[in-house]
Amino acid sequence: MTVTTTRSHTADAREEPACSSDAEGSGRRNTVALDGLSFLLADVQDNLGAFLTALLAAYGWPASDIGTTIAAGGVGAVMARVIGGWALDKVSSRRALLAACCLMTAVPIAVAAVFPGFWQITCVHFLAGGAGALFSPLLAAISRETAGDDGYMARMGRNEAFNHSGNAVVACVMSVVGGTVGPVAPLWAITGLAAISLLFVGLMTRRADAPEVKPAVPDGRKGGRGGHPLTDRRLLIFLACYLMFNVANGATVPLLIERQAVFHFGSPSSMTALCIIVAQATMVPVACIVGRAARHWPRRLPVLLALALQPVRDLLIMWSAHWPAMCAAEVLDGLSSGVILVLFYAVLSDLSSGGGQRNLLIGTGLAVGTIGALLSNFGSGLIATRFGFNGAFLALAGSGVLAFMLFLFAMPETHVVPERMARPS
């Protein structure tokens, strides 16, 4: 009996390191995959419209046709984020969905590069815009399953950091390539990035497809405060603030670049590169810090400070068109957006706690942000035409002030920091 027991313990001791080693290997694979996807897909999500606009302008398309094709991508993004968020709460085949989105991005963009007709481009941007818009909720859902509740916000902060790094590096490289090779080159590059992303999807483990486990909570807390999560008053207030933040932020850089070109304040391409590099480089450390500290921080004060910076940025741009002021404005953008884009997931996770439908809330919130950016570009264009660029920047700053005031007076705290975290021994 003694010998048998000894052998059993010995076997267990040998098996534990193996299991631990397998878990570490799986965790490392998921980490590398999420890092790579966040970096490579950043440009697909954020800069496809800009490169497509440059291509169509080079082909001599009228502004109305360009606007229609770009708007088609926005409509596809809004629909995909709401429907995709709902679907992610129902199915757990996240790797298959992610691979499908990569293909749905790569193939249509390649078609657009070869056959740049009006209807082809419009349909292509609708499909690619929708597929690209699904990357964020998909990566958020996979991050939740692979990192767990305790590591979720740190993982999301890391995702955002790699996303901003990818935006800065890839956008700058593509700007150079587009200027030397031609405006169609960035489209082929985006196609290649989406195709390469399939390799990182294949690197993920089955943990990415694990069904989400809903915590058991008292009935009184289910769905936020006793109802459907989408009817929670706190959610409606937060989404209204997020909408107005994106209205204040969405058109700022396009207006800034357009002003540079109209008044010959400097090279629009150089100012574009400056805005991208400064803002994205600022967001990288901010996203990492906020993601790591989110479990130990309340949400309200950091979000309020971030919202307060946005109207200051718009007013600073209105005040001066010189590069020192532009650098300062983009640093403010990096600080503001770096905080908001990470705590967006934290607040929605808080509001969905216990009621499920977290992915639906994230998809809906991202769709609201897309609508805000579309309204920002459409409305600011009309205002700039009638009242000038200063009038447009003032209107954007006004939307930022409204977001700050609504959050200050109407939005309660959603995350109570446990005393043992607030006062570490």
Stockholm file with secondary structure:
# STOCKHOLM 1.0

chainA/1-425         MTVTTTRSHTADAREEPACSSDAEGSGRRNTVALDGLSFLLADVQDNLGAFLTALLAAYGWPASDIGTTIAAGGVGAVMARVIGGWALDKVSSRRALLAACCLMTAVPIAVAAVFPGFWQITCVHFLAGGAGALFSPLLAAISRETAGDDGYMARMGRNEAFNHSGNAVVACVMSVVGGTVGPVAPLWAITGLAAISLLFVGLMTRRADAPEVKPAVPDGRKGGRGGHPLTDRRLLIFLACYLMFNVANGATVPLLIERQAVFHFGSPSSMTALCIIVAQATMVPVACIVGRAARHWPRRLPVLLALALQPVRDLLIMWSAHWPAMCAAEVLDGLSSGVILVLFYAVLSDLSSGGGQRNLLIGTGLAVGTIGALLSNFGSGLIATRFGFNGAFLALAGSGVLAFMLFLFAMPETHVVPERMARPS
#=GR chainA/1-425 SS CHHHHHHHHHHHHHHHHHHHHHHHHHHHHHHHHHHHHHHHSHHHHHTHHHHHHHHHHHTTCCHHHHHHHHHHHHHHHHHHHHHHHHHHHHCCCHHHHHHHHHHHHHHHHHHHHHCCCHHHHHHHHHHHHHHHHTHHHHHHHHHHHHHHHHHHHHHHHHHHHHHHHHHHHHHHHHHHHHHHTCTTHHHHHHHHHHHHHHHHHHHCCGGGGCCCCCCCCCGGGTHHHHSCGGGCHHHHHHHHHHHHHHHHHHTHHHHHHHHHHHHTCSCHHHHHHHHHHHHHHHHHHHHHHHHHHGGGSCSHHHHHHHHHHHHHHHHHHHHCCSHHHHHHHHHHHHHHHHHHHHHHHHHHHHHHTTTCCHHHHHHHHHHHHHHHHHHHHHHHHHHHHHHCHHHHHHHHHHHHHHHHHHHHHHCCCCCCCCHHHHSCC
#=GC SS_cons         CHHHHHHHHHHHHHHHHHHHHHHHHHHHHHHHHHHHHHHHSHHHHHTHHHHHHHHHHHTTCCHHHHHHHHHHHHHHHHHHHHHHHHHHHHCCCHHHHHHHHHHHHHHHHHHHHHCCCHHHHHHHHHHHHHHHHTHHHHHHHHHHHHHHHHHHHHHHHHHHHHHHHHHHHHHHHHHHHHHHTCTTHHHHHHHHHHHHHHHHHHHCCGGGGCCCCCCCCCGGGTHHHHSCGGGCHHHHHHHHHHHHHHHHHHTHHHHHHHHHHHHTCSCHHHHHHHHHHHHHHHHHHHHHHHHHHGGGSCSHHHHHHHHHHHHHHHHHHHHCCSHHHHHHHHHHHHHHHHHHHHHHHHHHHHHHTTTCCHHHHHHHHHHHHHHHHHHHHHHHHHHHHHHCHHHHHHHHHHHHHHHHHHHHHHCCCCCCCCHHHHSCC
//
